[in-house]
């Protein structure tokens, strides 16, 4: 490809709308342009990268035995009503009506569509298991599109779905997809970790893992053990440690009876710590939630935070939200900041394991401007429902090896695999006939990868102060060939010879044949970040060129033949 003819508009200044490194680089290097918030046009350079990522995904999926198909983006609302997700999915679902006022959605995912298809086409155990996938544009009406391709309204995704006669079969395919995803993310050159995760809007009650790319800009917090390979999303990370081990111990018999203390205008844990001179972990923090329209009081230690997804899963709830001030006072008789578990009525009570392990503490008195001291869990309030309902914190003991400590990292979710079970096959009535000709419900798995998001994730990890540093596997071109002076016949002749020879070997070359100053060409080259740069300059008459590796910055002078051998060895030997 000749750069003079290519749509490759590089920018010197950082666009105002770009917040993160990957977005800045994509705009400056001419990979994408924004149409409206969260919607982008891929320019030729960006599209080449996207296609390479897509091809790696396709190759590894095909290798696993999955079959590619293509489903409609436009989906009838009836299918979403069958599974209940028309109401459950929320405002991110892009809904529309056709000219006959029939409801449709633009697919954010395709569980309903594929389950309906397989229900129609597969009716015997002899045709199962089966794993099918597509690579397709998806639509989600994000409330706040941001970070370029990381959180957009329109994005490219690979979604796969497997169907089985047994959970054993599902487990085998899940393990195969786990290996396949590791291969994909390794091939695109990412540093990543598979982590235990929450199923979220997709659902399912079996195993599920997110594939997290490690990056400071990541919106997710990952809890990782410093001793073993345990890793989990903060939403799913299991709390474990000395305080949990002590949960359920007999109530303290040494503590005196609880008593009220006056704490005017002292509502928060920080205020209590300051006023009473006690550590945060001494306090029992009580919060009131409305879970499927019913009040639930939740007690955690003062230095911990409630994990709302764990709480929602505990009740298998559809909706969960913090109660407003009016509801808190109506249910507990006390204003916000003064509620506690002692004597609490008219609500269910859930106690975190860490609280159950505390011998004595301080809690709200369910009376304005008062707290209770010498409160003993199990003596002064019931421990009938004790569960892990808090976020882990750094320094917690690893729940897996029981030896290491939890450390936090930031991550970008680029893939997610699920054991769905029968969440979709039951409401859609997807069944098969078994060996005895009896109808059985199909068991499902689901496996997604954010293809366009991978491009952003790679840029977050692979860049320097000068621009992008593409991994060879997904670079838009493998070689940047730069004749310094296109008016110099010798330089042009040498560059053309090398350009032709490399192309004949199937090597992708971008030749900068623009009539620009050398400094402009080199700055653009560093910004675009192709793996190898070959500069044809003043020594062209002697058959000498400069060979430079973008990743290491290593530069050396070579003969044309040496440069050709270096490039073919590097590119064709990958």
C-alpha positions as CSV (number, residue, x, y, z in Angstrom):
1,X,0.0,0.0,0.0
2,X,1.3,3.5,-0.9
3,X,0.7,6.0,1.8
4,X,0.2,8.9,-0.6
5,X,-3.1,7.4,-1.7
6,X,-4.3,6.1,1.6
7,X,-6.9,7.7,3.9
8,X,-4.5,8.0,6.9
9,X,-5.2,11.4,8.6
10,X,-2.7,11.7,11.5
11,X,-3.1,14.4,14.1
12,X,-0.4,16.2,16.1
13,X,-2.8,17.5,18.8
14,X,-4.8,15.3,21.2
15,X,-8.5,15.6,20.4
16,X,-10.5,17.1,23.3
17,X,-13.0,14.3,23.4
18,X,-10.4,11.6,24.0
19,X,-10.0,10.7,27.7
20,X,-7.8,7.6,27.7
21,X,-4.6,6.6,25.9
22,X,-6.1,4.1,23.5
23,X,-8.8,6.6,22.3
24,X,-6.2,9.4,21.9
25,X,-3.9,7.1,19.8
26,X,-6.8,5.7,17.6
27,X,-7.8,9.3,16.7
28,X,-4.3,10.6,16.3
29,X,-3.1,7.7,14.2
30,X,-6.1,7.8,11.9
31,X,-7.6,4.4,12.9
32,X,-11.2,5.7,13.6
33,X,-13.4,8.8,13.5
34,X,-16.4,9.4,15.7
35,X,-19.8,9.7,14.0
36,X,-21.8,10.4,17.2
37,X,-21.1,9.5,20.8
38,X,-20.3,5.8,21.1
39,X,-20.4,5.2,17.3
40,X,-17.3,5.1,15.1
41,X,-16.2,4.8,11.5
42,X,-13.2,2.5,11.0
43,X,-10.7,4.1,8.6
44,X,-8.6,1.8,6.5
45,X,-5.7,1.4,9.0
46,X,-8.1,0.7,11.8
47,X,-10.2,-1.7,9.8
48,X,-7.1,-3.7,8.9
49,X,-6.3,-4.2,12.6
50,X,-10.0,-5.1,13.3
51,X,-9.9,-7.8,10.5
52,X,-6.7,-9.3,11.8
53,X,-8.2,-9.6,15.3
54,X,-11.3,-11.1,13.8
55,X,-9.3,-13.6,11.8
56,X,-7.4,-14.8,14.9
57,X,-10.7,-15.3,16.7
58,X,-12.1,-17.1,13.7
59,X,-9.1,-19.4,13.3
60,X,-9.1,-20.4,17.0
61,X,-12.8,-20.9,17.1
62,X,-12.7,-23.1,14.0
63,X,-9.8,-25.1,15.5
64,X,-12.0,-25.8,18.5
65,X,-14.7,-27.3,16.3
66,X,-17.2,-24.5,16.5
67,X,-19.2,-23.7,13.3
68,X,-19.6,-20.1,12.1
69,X,-23.0,-18.7,11.1
70,X,-24.7,-15.3,10.9
71,X,-27.8,-14.3,12.7
72,X,-30.0,-11.2,12.1
73,X,-29.2,-8.1,14.0
74,X,-33.0,-7.3,14.1
75,X,-34.8,-9.4,16.6
76,X,-38.5,-9.7,17.3
77,X,-39.6,-8.6,20.7
78,X,-41.6,-11.9,21.2
79,X,-38.4,-13.8,21.8
80,X,-37.3,-11.4,24.5
81,X,-40.8,-11.6,26.1
82,X,-40.4,-15.4,26.2
83,X,-37.3,-15.2,28.3
84,X,-38.4,-12.2,30.4
85,X,-35.5,-10.1,29.2
86,X,-37.6,-7.5,27.4
87,X,-38.3,-6.0,30.9
88,X,-35.2,-7.2,32.7
89,X,-32.5,-6.0,30.3
90,X,-33.1,-2.4,31.0
91,X,-32.7,0.9,29.1
92,X,-29.6,-0.4,27.3
93,X,-31.8,-2.4,25.0
94,X,-32.3,-0.6,21.7
95,X,-36.0,-1.0,21.0
96,X,-37.9,0.1,17.8
97,X,-41.1,-0.5,15.9
98,X,-41.6,-1.4,12.3
99,X,-44.3,0.2,10.1
100,X,-46.9,-2.2,11.4
101,X,-46.1,-1.1,15.0
102,X,-44.5,-4.5,15.8
103,X,-41.7,-4.3,18.5
104,X,-38.1,-5.2,17.7
105,X,-34.7,-4.9,19.2
106,X,-31.2,-4.4,17.8
107,X,-29.4,-7.3,19.1
108,X,-27.0,-6.7,22.1
109,X,-26.6,-10.5,22.2
110,X,-28.3,-13.5,20.6
111,X,-29.2,-16.1,23.2
112,X,-32.9,-15.9,22.3
113,X,-32.4,-16.0,18.6
114,X,-29.9,-19.0,18.6
115,X,-32.0,-21.0,21.1
116,X,-35.0,-20.5,18.8
117,X,-33.0,-21.6,15.8
118,X,-31.6,-24.7,17.4
119,X,-35.0,-25.6,18.7
120,X,-36.3,-25.7,15.2
121,X,-33.3,-27.5,13.6
122,X,-32.0,-30.0,16.2
123,X,-34.3,-32.6,17.6
124,X,-32.2,-35.6,18.4
125,X,-29.4,-36.4,20.9
126,X,-27.4,-37.7,18.0
127,X,-26.8,-34.2,16.7
128,X,-25.6,-32.9,20.0
129,X,-23.3,-31.4,21.3
130,X,-23.0,-28.5,18.9
131,X,-21.2,-25.1,19.2
132,X,-21.9,-22.3,16.8
133,X,-20.6,-18.7,16.6
134,X,-20.8,-15.5,14.7
135,X,-18.8,-12.3,14.5
136,X,-21.2,-9.4,14.3
137,X,-22.0,-5.8,15.2
138,X,-24.0,-5.5,18.4
139,X,-26.0,-2.5,19.8
140,X,-26.4,-1.3,23.4
141,X,-27.7,2.1,24.3
142,X,-25.0,3.0,26.8
143,X,-26.0,5.7,29.2
144,X,-22.6,7.2,29.0
145,X,-20.5,6.1,26.0
146,X,-16.8,6.7,26.8
147,X,-13.2,5.6,26.3
148,X,-13.6,5.3,22.5
149,X,-14.2,1.6,21.5
150,X,-14.2,0.4,25.1
151,X,-17.7,1.4,25.9
152,X,-19.7,2.3,22.8
153,X,-23.2,1.9,21.5
154,X,-22.2,-0.1,18.5
155,X,-19.3,-2.6,18.6
156,X,-18.0,-5.8,17.0
157,X,-18.4,-9.0,19.0
158,X,-17.9,-12.7,18.6
159,X,-20.6,-14.6,20.4
160,X,-20.8,-18.4,20.5
161,X,-23.4,-20.8,21.9
162,X,-23.2,-24.5,22.7
163,X,-26.0,-27.0,23.2
164,X,-25.7,-30.2,25.1
165,X,-27.5,-33.3,26.3
166,X,-25.7,-33.2,29.7
167,X,-23.9,-31.0,32.1
168,X,-20.8,-33.2,31.7
169,X,-20.8,-32.4,28.0
170,X,-21.3,-28.7,28.7
171,X,-18.3,-28.8,31.1
172,X,-16.1,-30.3,28.3
173,X,-17.0,-27.6,25.8
174,X,-16.6,-24.9,28.5
175,X,-13.1,-26.2,29.2
176,X,-12.3,-26.2,25.5
177,X,-13.5,-22.6,25.2
178,X,-11.4,-21.6,28.2
179,X,-8.3,-23.0,26.4
180,X,-9.4,-21.4,23.1
181,X,-9.8,-17.9,24.7
182,X,-6.4,-18.2,26.3
183,X,-4.9,-19.0,22.8
184,X,-6.8,-16.0,21.3
185,X,-5.6,-13.5,23.8
186,X,-2.1,-14.8,23.7
187,X,-2.0,-14.5,19.9
188,X,-3.1,-10.9,19.9
189,X,-0.3,-10.0,22.3
190,X,-2.2,-9.1,25.5
191,X,-1.3,-9.5,29.2
192,X,-4.5,-10.9,30.7
193,X,-6.0,-13.0,33.4
194,X,-9.1,-15.2,33.4
195,X,-11.1,-14.4,36.5
196,X,-14.1,-15.8,38.3
197,X,-17.0,-13.5,37.6
198,X,-20.7,-12.7,38.0
199,X,-23.0,-13.8,35.2
200,X,-24.8,-10.4,35.0
201,X,-27.5,-9.8,32.4
202,X,-26.7,-13.0,30.5
203,X,-27.4,-15.1,33.5
204,X,-26.8,-18.8,34.2
205,X,-26.0,-20.6,37.4
206,X,-22.8,-22.5,36.4
207,X,-19.2,-21.5,36.0
208,X,-18.3,-18.3,34.3
209,X,-15.0,-16.5,33.7
210,X,-14.1,-13.0,32.5
211,X,-11.0,-12.6,30.5
212,X,-9.5,-9.4,31.9
213,X,-6.8,-7.4,30.2
214,X,-4.6,-5.7,32.8
215,X,-4.6,-2.0,32.4
216,X,-4.8,1.0,34.7
217,X,-7.7,2.5,32.8
218,X,-9.8,-0.7,33.3
219,X,-13.2,-0.1,34.7
220,X,-13.2,-3.4,36.7
221,X,-11.2,-4.2,39.8
222,X,-9.6,-7.7,39.9
223,X,-8.7,-9.5,43.1
224,X,-5.5,-11.6,42.5
225,X,-3.7,-13.8,44.9
226,X,0.0,-13.0,45.3
227,X,0.7,-16.7,46.0
228,X,-1.4,-18.9,43.7
229,X,-3.4,-18.4,40.4
230,X,-6.6,-17.4,42.1
231,X,-8.2,-14.4,40.3
232,X,-11.8,-13.0,40.5
233,X,-13.7,-9.9,39.6
234,X,-14.3,-7.8,42.7
235,X,-18.0,-8.4,42.3
236,X,-17.4,-12.2,42.7
237,X,-14.3,-12.4,44.8
238,X,-14.9,-14.5,47.9
239,X,-14.1,-13.0,51.3
240,X,-11.9,-15.2,53.5
241,X,-9.6,-14.6,56.4
242,X,-9.2,-14.8,60.2
243,X,-12.5,-12.9,60.7
244,X,-14.4,-15.3,58.5
245,X,-12.9,-18.3,60.2
246,X,-14.2,-17.0,63.5
247,X,-17.7,-16.6,62.2
248,X,-20.2,-18.6,64.2
249,X,-18.1,-18.6,67.3
250,X,-20.0,-18.5,70.6
251,X,-21.1,-15.0,71.7
252,X,-18.8,-13.2,74.1
253,X,-19.8,-13.8,77.8
254,X,-17.3,-11.2,79.1
255,X,-18.8,-8.1,77.5
256,X,-21.2,-6.1,79.6
257,X,-24.8,-5.5,78.5
258,X,-25.0,-3.0,75.6
259,X,-25.8,0.6,76.5
260,X,-26.9,3.7,74.7
261,X,-24.4,6.5,74.0
262,X,-25.2,10.0,72.8
263,X,-23.8,10.6,69.3
264,X,-25.4,13.8,68.0
265,X,-25.1,14.4,64.3
266,X,-22.7,11.4,64.0
267,X,-24.0,9.5,61.1
268,X,-21.0,8.1,59.1
269,X,-18.3,5.7,60.1
270,X,-15.6,8.4,59.7
271,X,-17.5,10.6,62.1
272,X,-17.9,7.8,64.6
273,X,-14.2,6.9,64.4
274,X,-13.3,10.6,65.1
275,X,-15.9,11.0,67.9
276,X,-15.4,7.8,69.8
277,X,-11.7,7.2,69.0
278,X,-12.3,3.6,67.9
279,X,-11.1,1.8,64.7
280,X,-13.6,1.4,61.8
281,X,-13.7,-2.4,62.1
282,X,-15.2,-2.0,65.6
283,X,-18.4,-0.6,64.2
284,X,-21.4,-2.6,62.8
285,X,-22.6,-0.7,59.7
286,X,-26.3,-1.4,59.0
287,X,-27.8,-0.5,55.6
288,X,-31.4,-1.0,54.5
289,X,-32.1,-2.3,51.0
290,X,-35.3,-2.9,49.1
291,X,-35.0,-6.3,47.5
292,X,-37.9,-7.2,45.1
293,X,-40.0,-4.6,46.9
294,X,-39.2,-6.0,50.4
295,X,-37.0,-4.3,53.0
296,X,-33.8,-6.2,54.0
297,X,-31.3,-4.9,56.6
298,X,-27.7,-5.7,55.9
299,X,-24.9,-5.6,58.5
300,X,-21.2,-5.3,57.6
301,X,-18.1,-4.1,59.5
302,X,-17.4,-0.4,59.4
303,X,-14.3,-0.9,57.3
304,X,-16.1,-3.0,54.7
305,X,-18.5,-2.3,51.9
306,X,-21.6,-4.2,50.8
307,X,-21.3,-6.2,47.6
308,X,-24.7,-5.7,46.1
309,X,-24.3,-8.4,43.5
310,X,-23.6,-11.0,46.2
311,X,-26.6,-9.7,48.1
312,X,-28.8,-9.9,45.0
313,X,-27.6,-13.4,44.3
314,X,-28.3,-14.4,47.9
315,X,-31.9,-13.6,47.4
316,X,-32.1,-14.6,43.7
317,X,-33.6,-11.1,43.3
318,X,-34.6,-9.3,40.2
319,X,-34.3,-5.8,41.7
320,X,-32.2,-4.4,44.5
321,X,-31.6,-0.8,45.6
322,X,-30.7,1.2,48.7
323,X,-33.8,2.4,50.6
324,X,-34.4,6.1,50.5
325,X,-34.5,8.2,53.7
326,X,-38.3,8.0,54.0
327,X,-38.3,4.2,53.7
328,X,-35.5,3.9,56.3
329,X,-37.4,5.9,58.9
330,X,-40.7,4.2,58.2
331,X,-39.2,0.7,58.6
332,X,-36.7,1.3,61.4
333,X,-38.1,4.3,63.2
334,X,-34.8,6.0,62.9
335,X,-33.2,8.4,60.4
336,X,-30.4,7.4,58.1
337,X,-27.1,7.0,60.0
338,X,-28.5,5.7,63.2
339,X,-30.1,2.3,62.3
340,X,-28.7,-0.9,63.8
341,X,-29.4,-4.6,64.1
342,X,-30.4,-4.7,67.8
343,X,-34.2,-4.9,68.2
344,X,-34.8,-4.3,64.5
345,X,-38.3,-5.4,63.4
346,X,-40.3,-5.4,60.2
347,X,-37.4,-6.5,58.0
348,X,-35.2,-9.5,57.2
349,X,-31.7,-9.3,58.6
350,X,-28.5,-10.5,56.8
351,X,-25.2,-10.4,58.6
352,X,-21.8,-10.6,56.9
353,X,-19.5,-13.3,58.0
354,X,-16.9,-10.8,59.1
355,X,-19.5,-9.2,61.5
356,X,-20.3,-12.7,62.9
357,X,-16.7,-13.1,63.8
358,X,-16.4,-9.9,65.9
359,X,-16.7,-10.4,69.6
360,X,-18.1,-6.9,70.6
361,X,-18.8,-3.7,68.7
362,X,-20.8,-0.5,68.3
363,X,-24.0,-0.2,66.3
364,X,-26.8,2.2,65.6
365,X,-29.5,2.4,68.3
366,X,-32.5,2.9,65.9
367,X,-32.9,6.2,67.5
368,X,-31.9,9.7,66.3
369,X,-28.5,10.8,67.7
370,X,-27.8,7.5,69.6
371,X,-25.6,4.4,69.1
372,X,-25.1,1.3,71.2
373,X,-21.8,0.1,72.6
374,X,-20.9,-3.4,73.9
375,X,-23.1,-5.0,71.2
376,X,-22.3,-8.7,70.8
377,X,-23.3,-10.6,67.6
378,X,-25.4,-13.6,68.4
379,X,-26.4,-12.3,71.9
380,X,-27.9,-8.9,71.0
381,X,-29.0,-9.6,67.4
382,X,-29.7,-12.9,65.6
383,X,-27.2,-14.7,63.4
384,X,-29.8,-16.7,61.6
385,X,-28.7,-15.6,58.1
386,X,-24.9,-15.1,57.9
387,X,-23.3,-14.9,54.4
388,X,-20.4,-13.4,52.5
389,X,-22.0,-10.2,51.3
390,X,-19.0,-7.8,51.3
391,X,-16.3,-6.7,48.9
392,X,-12.9,-8.2,49.6
393,X,-10.2,-5.7,50.5
394,X,-6.5,-5.8,49.7
395,X,-4.6,-7.9,52.2
396,X,-7.5,-10.4,52.7
397,X,-6.4,-14.0,52.8
398,X,-6.8,-15.8,49.5
399,X,-10.0,-18.0,49.6
400,X,-8.3,-20.6,47.4
401,X,-4.8,-21.3,48.8
402,X,-5.5,-19.8,52.3
403,X,-1.8,-18.6,52.3
404,X,-1.5,-15.7,49.9
405,X,-2.9,-12.2,50.2
406,X,-5.3,-10.5,47.9
407,X,-3.9,-7.7,45.7
408,X,-6.0,-5.4,43.5
409,X,-5.5,-4.7,39.8
410,X,-7.5,-2.8,37.2
411,X,-8.8,-4.7,34.2
412,X,-10.7,-4.3,30.9
413,X,-13.2,-7.1,30.3
414,X,-12.6,-8.4,26.7
415,X,-14.1,-11.9,26.9
416,X,-16.7,-13.7,29.0
417,X,-17.7,-17.4,29.0
418,X,-20.8,-18.9,30.8
419,X,-22.3,-22.2,31.7
420,X,-25.9,-21.1,31.1
421,X,-27.6,-24.4,31.9
422,X,-31.3,-24.2,31.0
423,X,-31.9,-20.4,31.5
424,X,-33.0,-19.9,27.9
425,X,-33.9,-23.4,26.7
426,X,-36.6,-23.8,29.3
427,X,-38.7,-20.6,28.5
428,X,-38.1,-21.2,24.7
429,X,-38.9,-24.9,25.1
430,X,-35.7,-26.1,23.3
431,X,-35.8,-29.9,23.7
432,X,-34.3,-33.0,22.1
433,X,-35.3,-36.6,22.0
434,X,-33.0,-38.9,24.0
435,X,-32.1,-42.5,23.4
436,X,-35.5,-43.6,24.7
437,X,-37.3,-41.0,22.5
438,X,-38.2,-38.9,25.6
439,X,-38.1,-35.1,25.3
440,X,-35.3,-33.6,27.4
441,X,-34.3,-29.9,27.8
442,X,-31.2,-28.8,26.0
443,X,-28.3,-27.5,28.2
444,X,-26.5,-24.4,27.0
445,X,-23.2,-22.5,27.2
446,X,-22.4,-19.0,26.0
447,X,-19.0,-17.5,25.0
448,X,-18.4,-13.9,24.0
449,X,-15.4,-11.8,22.9
450,X,-15.3,-8.0,22.4
451,X,-13.4,-7.9,19.1
452,X,-13.4,-4.1,18.7
453,X,-12.6,-3.7,22.4
454,X,-9.5,-5.8,22.0
455,X,-8.1,-3.1,19.7
456,X,-8.4,-0.6,22.5
457,X,-7.0,-3.0,25.1
458,X,-3.9,-3.6,22.9
459,X,-3.3,0.1,22.6
460,X,-3.6,0.6,26.4
461,X,-0.8,-1.9,26.9
462,X,1.3,-1.4,23.7
463,X,2.4,2.2,23.3
464,X,5.2,4.6,24.3
465,X,5.6,8.4,24.4
466,X,5.8,8.5,20.6
467,X,2.8,6.4,19.7
468,X,1.5,2.9,19.1
469,X,3.7,-0.2,19.3
470,X,1.7,-2.9,17.4
471,X,2.2,-6.6,18.1
472,X,3.3,-8.2,14.9
473,X,0.2,-10.5,14.9
474,X,-2.4,-7.7,14.5
475,X,-0.3,-4.8,13.0
476,X,-2.1,-3.1,10.1
477,X,1.1,-3.5,8.1
478,X,4.2,-5.4,9.1
479,X,6.7,-3.1,7.5
480,X,6.9,0.7,7.1
481,X,9.2,1.5,4.1
482,X,10.3,5.1,4.0
483,X,12.3,6.7,1.1
484,X,13.4,9.9,2.7
485,X,13.4,12.0,-0.4
486,X,10.9,10.9,-3.1
487,X,12.6,13.3,-5.6
488,X,15.9,11.3,-5.3
489,X,15.7,8.7,-8.1
490,X,18.2,6.3,-6.4
491,X,16.2,6.3,-3.1
492,X,12.9,5.7,-5.0
493,X,14.4,2.9,-7.1
494,X,15.9,1.1,-4.1
495,X,12.6,1.5,-2.1
496,X,10.6,0.2,-5.1
497,X,12.8,-2.9,-5.4
498,X,12.4,-3.8,-1.8
499,X,8.7,-3.0,-1.8
500,X,8.1,-5.4,-4.7
501,X,10.3,-8.2,-3.3
502,X,8.5,-8.1,0.1
503,X,5.1,-8.0,-1.4
504,X,5.9,-11.1,-3.5
505,X,6.6,-12.9,-0.2
506,X,3.2,-12.0,1.1
507,X,4.6,-9.4,3.5
508,X,2.4,-6.3,4.1
509,X,4.3,-3.1,3.4
510,X,3.2,0.5,3.8
511,X,5.5,2.7,1.7
512,X,5.5,6.4,2.6
513,X,5.8,7.8,-0.9
514,X,4.6,11.3,0.3
515,X,6.6,14.4,-0.6
516,X,7.1,15.4,3.0
517,X,10.0,16.3,5.2
518,X,11.9,13.4,6.8
519,X,10.9,14.6,10.3
520,X,7.2,14.4,9.4
521,X,7.5,11.0,8.0
522,X,9.4,9.7,11.1
523,X,6.9,11.2,13.5
524,X,4.0,9.6,11.6
525,X,5.9,6.3,11.5
526,X,6.4,6.3,15.3
527,X,2.7,7.3,15.8
528,X,1.4,4.5,13.5
529,X,3.7,2.1,15.2
530,X,4.3,-0.7,12.6
531,X,6.7,-3.4,13.8
532,X,9.5,-2.7,11.4
533,X,10.7,0.5,9.8
534,X,13.1,0.5,6.8
535,X,14.5,3.9,5.9
536,X,16.0,4.4,2.5
537,X,18.3,7.5,2.7
538,X,21.6,8.9,1.6
539,X,23.3,5.5,1.6
540,X,20.9,4.1,-0.9
541,X,23.5,4.4,-3.7
542,X,25.7,1.9,-1.8
543,X,22.8,-0.5,-1.2
544,X,22.5,0.4,2.5
545,X,19.3,1.0,4.4
546,X,18.4,1.6,8.1
547,X,16.5,-1.2,9.7
548,X,14.6,-0.4,13.0
549,X,12.4,-2.5,15.3
550,X,9.6,-0.4,16.7
551,X,9.2,-2.4,20.0
552,X,12.8,-2.3,21.1
553,X,14.0,0.8,19.3
554,X,17.0,-1.2,18.0
555,X,18.4,0.3,14.8
556,X,21.1,-0.9,12.4
557,X,22.5,-0.4,8.9
558,X,22.0,-3.3,6.6
559,X,22.4,-4.2,3.0
560,X,19.2,-4.6,1.0
561,X,19.7,-8.4,1.0
562,X,20.3,-8.4,4.8
563,X,17.2,-6.2,5.4
564,X,15.1,-8.5,3.2
565,X,16.3,-11.6,5.1
566,X,15.7,-9.9,8.5
567,X,12.2,-8.9,7.6
568,X,11.2,-12.3,6.1
569,X,12.7,-14.1,9.0
570,X,10.8,-12.0,11.5
571,X,7.5,-11.9,9.7
572,X,7.2,-15.3,8.1
573,X,8.7,-17.0,11.1
574,X,6.1,-15.7,13.6
